[in-house]
Amino acid sequence: MLIKKIQKIKVFRCQKKFLKKKGENKKQENLFYRSRK
């Protein structure tokens, strides 16, 4: 369970970095998530 928790944290940090890079593309991201549903 601990390993899974660490992996989740790593993924979360990667996603955070990715979102920071793409901060100005927020609208594009929202459209992307909508199209995936």
PyMOL commands that place a pseudoatom at each C-alpha (Angstrom):
pseudoatom trace, name=CA, resn=MET, resi=1, chain=A, elem=C, hetatm=0, pos=[0.000, 0.000, 0.000]
pseudoatom trace, name=CA, resn=LEU, resi=2, chain=A, elem=C, hetatm=0, pos=[2.823, 2.380, 0.800]
pseudoatom trace, name=CA, resn=ILE, resi=3, chain=A, elem=C, hetatm=0, pos=[4.360, 1.891, -2.648]
pseudoatom trace, name=CA, resn=LYS, resi=4, chain=A, elem=C, hetatm=0, pos=[1.044, 2.691, -4.306]
pseudoatom trace, name=CA, resn=LYS, resi=5, chain=A, elem=C, hetatm=0, pos=[0.752, 5.844, -2.221]
pseudoatom trace, name=CA, resn=ILE, resi=6, chain=A, elem=C, hetatm=0, pos=[4.248, 6.966, -3.263]
pseudoatom trace, name=CA, resn=GLN, resi=7, chain=A, elem=C, hetatm=0, pos=[3.449, 6.264, -6.917]
pseudoatom trace, name=CA, resn=LYS, resi=8, chain=A, elem=C, hetatm=0, pos=[0.265, 8.318, -6.638]
pseudoatom trace, name=CA, resn=ILE, resi=9, chain=A, elem=C, hetatm=0, pos=[2.208, 11.232, -5.155]
pseudoatom trace, name=CA, resn=LYS, resi=10, chain=A, elem=C, hetatm=0, pos=[4.792, 11.016, -7.950]
pseudoatom trace, name=CA, resn=VAL, resi=11, chain=A, elem=C, hetatm=0, pos=[2.077, 11.031, -10.610]
pseudoatom trace, name=CA, resn=PHE, resi=12, chain=A, elem=C, hetatm=0, pos=[0.352, 13.947, -8.872]
pseudoatom trace, name=CA, resn=ARG, resi=13, chain=A, elem=C, hetatm=0, pos=[3.599, 15.964, -8.855]
pseudoatom trace, name=CA, resn=CYS, resi=14, chain=A, elem=C, hetatm=0, pos=[4.196, 15.216, -12.541]
pseudoatom trace, name=CA, resn=GLN, resi=15, chain=A, elem=C, hetatm=0, pos=[0.657, 16.337, -13.348]
pseudoatom trace, name=CA, resn=LYS, resi=16, chain=A, elem=C, hetatm=0, pos=[1.153, 19.519, -11.316]
pseudoatom trace, name=CA, resn=LYS, resi=17, chain=A, elem=C, hetatm=0, pos=[4.341, 20.368, -13.251]
pseudoatom trace, name=CA, resn=PHE, resi=18, chain=A, elem=C, hetatm=0, pos=[2.534, 19.622, -16.510]
pseudoatom trace, name=CA, resn=LEU, resi=19, chain=A, elem=C, hetatm=0, pos=[-0.379, 21.882, -15.549]
pseudoatom trace, name=CA, resn=LYS, resi=20, chain=A, elem=C, hetatm=0, pos=[2.000, 24.682, -14.560]
pseudoatom trace, name=CA, resn=LYS, resi=21, chain=A, elem=C, hetatm=0, pos=[3.634, 24.467, -17.997]
pseudoatom trace, name=CA, resn=LYS, resi=22, chain=A, elem=C, hetatm=0, pos=[0.218, 24.478, -19.654]
pseudoatom trace, name=CA, resn=GLY, resi=23, chain=A, elem=C, hetatm=0, pos=[-1.291, 27.095, -17.353]
pseudoatom trace, name=CA, resn=GLU, resi=24, chain=A, elem=C, hetatm=0, pos=[-2.217, 29.363, -20.263]
pseudoatom trace, name=CA, resn=ASN, resi=25, chain=A, elem=C, hetatm=0, pos=[-3.880, 26.496, -22.160]
pseudoatom trace, name=CA, resn=LYS, resi=26, chain=A, elem=C, hetatm=0, pos=[-6.613, 25.986, -19.554]
pseudoatom trace, name=CA, resn=LYS, resi=27, chain=A, elem=C, hetatm=0, pos=[-9.449, 26.279, -22.080]
pseudoatom trace, name=CA, resn=GLN, resi=28, chain=A, elem=C, hetatm=0, pos=[-7.838, 23.703, -24.370]
pseudoatom trace, name=CA, resn=GLU, resi=29, chain=A, elem=C, hetatm=0, pos=[-7.507, 21.299, -21.425]
pseudoatom trace, name=CA, resn=ASN, resi=30, chain=A, elem=C, hetatm=0, pos=[-11.192, 21.681, -20.521]
pseudoatom trace, name=CA, resn=LEU, resi=31, chain=A, elem=C, hetatm=0, pos=[-12.194, 20.927, -24.110]
pseudoatom trace, name=CA, resn=PHE, resi=32, chain=A, elem=C, hetatm=0, pos=[-9.872, 17.921, -24.087]
pseudoatom trace, name=CA, resn=TYR, resi=33, chain=A, elem=C, hetatm=0, pos=[-11.446, 16.508, -20.918]
pseudoatom trace, name=CA, resn=ARG, resi=34, chain=A, elem=C, hetatm=0, pos=[-14.948, 17.088, -22.277]
pseudoatom trace, name=CA, resn=SER, resi=35, chain=A, elem=C, hetatm=0, pos=[-14.184, 15.275, -25.525]
pseudoatom trace, name=CA, resn=ARG, resi=36, chain=A, elem=C, hetatm=0, pos=[-12.805, 12.290, -23.589]
pseudoatom trace, name=CA, resn=LYS, resi=37, chain=A, elem=C, hetatm=0, pos=[-16.002, 11.734, -21.566]
for i in range(1, 37): cmd.bond("trace and resi %d" % i, "trace and resi %d" % (i + 1))
show_as sticks, trace
zoom trace
